[in-house]
Amino acid sequence: MAVTMTGNLTLGPILFHWPANKKLDFYARIADEAAIDTVYLGEVICSKRAPFFEQHYSEVAERLQRGGKTVVFSSLSEVVLKRERKAIAAFCDLAGHEIELNNTSALLEIDGRPHRIGPMMNVYNEATMAYLARGGATHFSLPVEIPRTSAQLLAKQAESLGAGVELQVFGRASLAVSARCYHARAHARTKDNCQFVCEEDPDGMELKTLDGKPFLAVNGIQTLSQSYLNYLTDLPDLVSAGITHFRLSPHSQDMVAIAGLFRAVLDGELGADEAEARLRLITGAIPFANGFWHGKPGHLRV
């Protein structure tokens, strides 16, 4: 039975190195067709990729806003080099745009101005959330590995602070970032001379164990889950736990159709089981997982 729920459906930043034309087409469809409330833009994984698309951000943001979407810019998740520190400083000075921080170095630059906290900032407890809120944080996207018990406590704290609380509900889970680029290394290249080999894997490069079993996925410096998070049937429980925003992570599948299924469940227009069956028709044999939410190993489907 379909039940109407409240919730803001969001689309996270594209984590993968897609060609600029593919990104432009993708965001044009999102602007015109997707039942999305908020769209995050920005290069989160590798600063070397940023020049390929940054000149398009203004036009993409305007197109999305004309389509009724709220636009939020997301920062890098790893800041190591001097040019990356300068990029973060410039990012925090963006005028007229809401921003999401994914690295603590940005807290030095934001200087108490309103901002969002991204999922790579690792907010695991109420004290951390309160501390960040005092520094201007108005919204928190929780780490993907947060179980329900912890999410409910954090959602209660966020409510007391007048902040939104978000959780990823679809797509590969980001598990770690590294100073080294495994993607380049796997192709016998260095990080400085990677030749952007990550572009060959639009949803990440899948890894296998020594005995040939699917294991993880790699996206440049980022380690991702092999399975895709899918919380469609868990949406009522997420809502009851206090989650207010539900993030879809972009992949090469039909994200407009996927967003429509999540929106239909949230709006009570479609039962979760029926939506799950339709999602499977879109995604094919991609393995789904929801173990993190249930306090189980993340790769499991409960």
Backbone torsions as a table, in degrees:
resi	resn	phi	psi	omega
1	MET	NA	130.4	-179.8
2	ALA	-78.5	135.5	180.0
3	VAL	-125.7	130.9	179.7
4	THR	-70.3	131.9	178.5
5	MET	-127.1	161.9	174.7
6	THR	-100.9	148.6	178.7
7	GLY	166.8	148.1	179.6
8	ASN	-100.8	121.6	-179.2
9	LEU	-92.4	124.5	-176.0
10	THR	-120.3	159.0	176.6
11	LEU	-120.2	116.3	-178.2
12	GLY	-68.3	172.2	177.0
13	PRO	-66.9	150.8	174.8
14	ILE	-68.0	119.9	-176.9
15	LEU	-85.3	-19.5	-171.3
16	PHE	-98.7	163.4	-178.3
17	HIS	-90.5	80.6	176.5
18	TRP	-87.0	148.1	174.3
19	PRO	-58.3	151.7	-177.1
20	ALA	-57.2	-41.7	-179.1
21	ASN	-63.4	-37.3	177.7
22	LYS	-65.5	-40.9	178.7
23	LYS	-65.2	-42.3	179.8
24	LEU	-61.4	-44.4	178.0
25	ASP	-64.5	-40.4	-179.2
26	PHE	-60.7	-49.7	-177.1
27	TYR	-70.9	-27.9	175.3
28	ALA	-63.5	-43.0	177.5
29	ARG	-66.4	-41.7	179.0
30	ILE	-60.3	-44.3	-178.4
31	ALA	-61.4	-42.2	-171.7
32	ASP	-91.9	-25.2	-168.6
33	GLU	-125.4	-21.8	-169.5
34	ALA	-86.5	139.8	176.7
35	ALA	-83.6	60.2	-177.1
36	ILE	-112.0	139.9	178.3
37	ASP	-91.2	-41.6	-175.0
38	THR	-133.3	136.8	178.8
39	VAL	-122.1	129.3	176.4
40	TYR	-96.2	131.4	178.6
41	LEU	-118.6	147.4	173.1
42	GLY	138.9	158.5	175.3
43	GLU	-89.0	115.0	-174.7
44	VAL	-100.8	-27.2	-168.9
45	ILE	-97.3	-50.8	-171.7
46	CYS	-136.0	120.4	-178.1
47	SER	-64.1	-23.5	179.8
48	LYS	-67.7	-24.2	-179.2
49	ARG	-79.6	-23.3	-170.2
50	ALA	-53.9	-43.3	-176.7
51	PRO	-62.1	-18.2	-178.5
52	PHE	-69.7	-22.3	-173.1
53	PHE	-135.2	-12.2	-171.4
54	GLU	-61.9	-26.9	179.3
55	GLN	-69.0	-13.8	-178.4
56	HIS	-96.9	-5.8	-172.3
57	TYR	-59.9	-41.5	-177.3
58	SER	-62.5	-47.2	-179.0
59	GLU	-67.5	-37.5	178.4
60	VAL	-66.5	-43.9	179.5
61	ALA	-61.1	-43.0	179.0
62	GLU	-63.5	-41.4	179.5
63	ARG	-62.8	-44.1	179.6
64	LEU	-64.2	-41.0	179.8
65	GLN	-66.8	-36.9	175.0
66	ARG	-63.2	-28.9	177.4
67	GLY	-83.3	7.2	176.2
68	GLY	86.3	13.7	-178.7
69	LYS	-95.6	143.9	167.8
70	THR	-82.0	134.0	-177.9
71	VAL	-110.2	130.0	176.9
72	VAL	-125.9	134.6	178.7
73	PHE	-95.1	131.8	-177.4
74	SER	-104.0	141.1	-176.8
75	SER	-90.9	169.7	171.0
76	LEU	-57.3	149.6	178.1
77	SER	-94.5	-17.1	-179.1
78	GLU	-134.7	125.2	-178.4
79	VAL	-122.8	109.8	-174.4
80	VAL	-122.8	-45.2	-173.5
81	LEU	-91.0	160.9	179.1
82	LYS	-59.6	-41.5	179.9
83	ARG	-65.7	-28.9	176.9
84	GLU	-73.4	-35.7	175.5
85	ARG	-64.7	-40.3	176.8
86	LYS	-65.3	-37.9	179.1
87	ALA	-64.2	-39.6	178.6
88	ILE	-65.7	-41.2	178.8
89	ALA	-61.4	-43.7	178.3
90	ALA	-66.6	-38.2	179.2
91	PHE	-60.3	-43.6	-177.7
92	CYS	-70.5	-12.5	177.6
93	ASP	-97.9	7.3	178.6
94	LEU	-56.9	124.7	-177.9
95	ALA	-94.9	135.9	174.4
96	GLY	80.0	8.0	-179.1
97	HIS	-128.2	140.6	172.4
98	GLU	-77.3	141.4	-176.1
99	ILE	-127.7	154.2	177.5
100	GLU	-119.3	128.0	-178.8
101	LEU	-97.6	132.8	178.8
102	ASN	-119.5	10.0	179.3
103	ASN	-147.3	136.6	-175.1
104	THR	-65.4	-21.6	178.8
105	SER	-60.0	-26.0	-179.7
106	ALA	-69.3	-21.8	-180.0
107	LEU	-63.2	-28.3	177.8
108	LEU	-69.2	-28.8	-175.5
109	GLU	-93.6	-26.3	-173.1
110	ILE	-74.4	-27.8	169.9
111	ASP	53.0	46.4	172.9
112	GLY	81.1	-1.0	179.2
113	ARG	-75.3	153.5	-178.6
114	PRO	-58.4	139.5	179.8
115	HIS	-162.5	168.1	174.5
116	ARG	-104.4	156.1	175.8
117	ILE	-108.3	123.9	-177.2
118	GLY	-82.9	172.0	-174.4
119	PRO	-69.4	-14.9	-178.9
120	MET	-91.9	6.0	177.7
121	MET	-88.7	-6.7	171.5
122	ASN	58.2	61.1	174.1
123	VAL	-88.3	104.2	-174.5
124	TYR	-107.5	-11.5	-176.5
125	ASN	-146.6	166.2	-174.8
126	GLU	-65.1	-35.5	-178.5
127	ALA	-64.8	-42.4	177.5
128	THR	-62.5	-43.5	179.5
129	MET	-61.7	-44.1	-179.8
130	ALA	-64.5	-40.8	179.2
131	TYR	-61.3	-45.6	-179.4
132	LEU	-68.1	-35.1	178.0
133	ALA	-64.2	-37.4	177.1
134	ARG	-64.1	-24.3	178.1
135	GLY	-90.2	5.6	175.5
136	GLY	113.2	-1.4	-180.0
137	ALA	-69.1	130.8	-178.1
138	THR	-116.4	-4.1	-173.5
139	HIS	-159.0	139.7	-176.5
140	PHE	-129.2	122.6	170.9
141	SER	-97.9	115.4	-171.7
142	LEU	-75.2	152.8	174.3
143	PRO	-58.9	147.3	-174.3
144	VAL	-64.7	-25.1	-175.6
145	GLU	-83.5	1.9	180.0
146	ILE	-64.5	125.5	175.1
147	PRO	-81.3	169.0	-177.2
148	ARG	-57.2	-42.6	-176.7
149	THR	-58.0	-43.5	179.5
150	SER	-74.2	-39.8	-178.8
151	ALA	-60.9	-38.2	-179.6
152	GLN	-65.2	-41.0	177.4
153	LEU	-64.9	-42.4	-179.7
154	LEU	-68.5	-37.0	177.9
155	ALA	-64.6	-37.9	177.7
156	LYS	-65.4	-41.1	177.6
157	GLN	-65.2	-42.7	179.0
158	ALA	-60.6	-41.1	178.6
159	GLU	-61.4	-41.2	179.2
160	SER	-66.5	-24.7	179.2
161	LEU	-91.7	-4.1	-176.8
162	GLY	71.8	29.0	-176.3
163	ALA	-110.4	154.2	172.9
164	GLY	-81.8	157.0	178.0
165	VAL	-136.5	130.0	-168.4
166	GLU	-125.9	150.6	176.8
167	LEU	-144.8	139.4	176.3
168	GLN	-69.4	133.1	-177.2
169	VAL	-120.6	-5.5	177.2
170	PHE	-152.1	140.9	173.9
171	GLY	111.4	167.0	177.8
172	ARG	-56.6	140.2	179.1
173	ALA	-86.3	132.0	175.0
174	SER	-77.4	121.3	-174.9
175	LEU	-104.7	-31.3	-177.7
176	ALA	-168.0	157.1	167.9
177	VAL	-126.6	151.3	-174.4
178	SER	-130.1	158.0	174.1
179	ALA	-70.3	-22.1	179.7
180	ARG	-98.6	152.8	178.3
181	CYS	-101.9	102.5	-179.5
182	TYR	-68.3	-30.9	-179.8
183	HIS	-58.5	-45.9	178.5
184	ALA	-67.1	-42.4	-176.8
185	ARG	-63.2	-36.3	180.0
186	ALA	-65.1	-19.9	178.6
187	HIS	-108.4	22.9	176.9
188	ALA	58.9	38.2	177.3
189	ARG	-123.8	161.7	176.0
190	THR	-92.9	165.0	179.1
191	LYS	-62.6	-39.1	-179.1
192	ASP	-74.1	-19.7	179.7
193	ASN	-126.3	47.4	-175.1
194	CYS	-73.2	-22.5	-176.6
195	GLN	57.3	24.6	175.0
196	PHE	53.7	45.6	-178.1
197	VAL	-65.4	-19.7	179.4
198	CYS	-62.8	-19.2	178.8
199	GLU	-65.2	-18.6	-179.9
200	GLU	-74.3	-12.3	-176.8
201	ASP	-124.5	86.2	-172.5
202	PRO	-65.7	-14.7	175.7
203	ASP	-124.2	19.8	-178.0
204	GLY	97.0	152.4	178.7
205	MET	-89.3	118.5	-176.8
206	GLU	-75.0	140.0	178.5
207	LEU	-110.7	156.3	176.5
208	LYS	-130.7	154.5	174.8
209	THR	-73.5	173.8	-179.2
210	LEU	-61.1	-27.1	178.4
211	ASP	-95.5	17.3	169.9
212	GLY	83.9	14.3	179.8
213	LYS	-90.7	139.1	176.6
214	PRO	-58.0	138.5	-173.2
215	PHE	-130.1	-74.0	-177.4
216	LEU	-130.2	-171.1	172.0
217	ALA	-140.3	152.4	-177.8
218	VAL	-122.9	137.4	177.6
219	ASN	-133.3	87.0	-175.6
220	GLY	64.5	-117.7	179.3
221	ILE	-86.6	-1.9	-173.1
222	GLN	-99.9	137.3	171.2
223	THR	-101.4	129.2	-177.8
224	LEU	-120.5	162.9	173.7
225	SER	-69.9	152.0	174.6
226	GLN	-74.9	-39.0	177.8
227	SER	-85.5	164.9	178.3
228	TYR	-101.5	132.2	169.2
229	LEU	-59.6	138.7	175.6
230	ASN	-148.9	105.8	-177.5
231	TYR	-108.5	25.2	-179.6
232	LEU	-54.8	-51.1	-177.7
233	THR	-76.7	-10.3	178.4
234	ASP	-96.1	-3.5	-175.6
235	LEU	-54.1	-44.5	178.5
236	PRO	-58.6	-36.9	179.7
237	ASP	-70.8	-37.5	176.4
238	LEU	-62.4	-42.5	179.2
239	VAL	-63.5	-44.3	-179.2
240	SER	-66.9	-25.2	177.3
241	ALA	-80.4	-8.3	175.6
242	GLY	104.2	4.5	176.7
243	ILE	-67.8	131.1	-175.8
244	THR	-106.8	-20.4	-177.4
245	HIS	-132.1	140.1	-172.8
246	PHE	-124.7	115.7	-170.4
247	ARG	-99.1	128.5	169.8
248	LEU	-99.2	131.9	177.1
249	SER	-95.4	125.7	-174.5
250	PRO	-63.4	135.0	173.0
251	HIS	-137.3	-179.1	-175.1
252	SER	-75.7	-8.2	176.2
253	GLN	-69.2	174.0	-179.8
254	ASP	-73.0	92.9	-175.4
255	MET	-71.4	-24.0	175.8
256	VAL	-66.1	-46.2	179.1
257	ALA	-66.3	-40.6	179.7
258	ILE	-64.0	-44.2	177.7
259	ALA	-60.5	-38.0	179.3
260	GLY	-61.8	-36.4	178.6
261	LEU	-68.5	-45.1	178.6
262	PHE	-64.2	-40.1	178.5
263	ARG	-63.9	-40.9	-178.7
264	ALA	-64.6	-37.1	177.8
265	VAL	-69.1	-44.6	179.3
266	LEU	-62.7	-35.2	-178.3
267	ASP	-85.3	-1.4	179.1
268	GLY	76.2	16.2	-179.4
269	GLU	-89.0	-12.7	-177.1
270	LEU	-150.0	137.1	176.7
271	GLY	-70.0	150.7	-176.7
272	ALA	-62.3	-38.1	-179.2
273	ASP	-66.6	-41.1	177.5
274	GLU	-66.2	-40.6	177.8
275	ALA	-63.6	-38.3	178.1
276	GLU	-61.8	-42.1	179.4
277	ALA	-64.6	-39.3	178.7
278	ARG	-70.5	-36.0	177.4
279	LEU	-62.1	-39.4	-179.8
280	ARG	-63.3	-33.5	177.2
281	LEU	-65.7	-30.5	-179.7
282	ILE	-79.5	-41.3	-170.2
283	THR	-95.1	-11.9	178.2
284	GLY	66.6	-128.9	-172.4
285	ALA	-89.3	7.9	179.5
286	ILE	-58.2	127.6	179.8
287	PRO	-74.2	139.1	178.4
288	PHE	-104.4	153.9	178.6
289	ALA	-147.2	148.4	173.8
290	ASN	-145.9	20.0	-174.8
291	GLY	-59.9	-37.6	-178.3
292	PHE	-54.4	-47.7	-176.0
293	TRP	-60.5	-33.4	-176.6
294	HIS	-92.7	9.4	179.1
295	GLY	73.1	21.6	179.9
296	LYS	-109.6	171.8	171.8
297	PRO	-51.7	135.7	-171.1
298	GLY	-59.7	-26.6	-176.2
299	HIS	-78.6	-9.3	-175.3
300	LEU	-79.9	152.2	172.5
301	ARG	-108.4	110.9	-175.8
302	VAL	-92.8	NA	NA
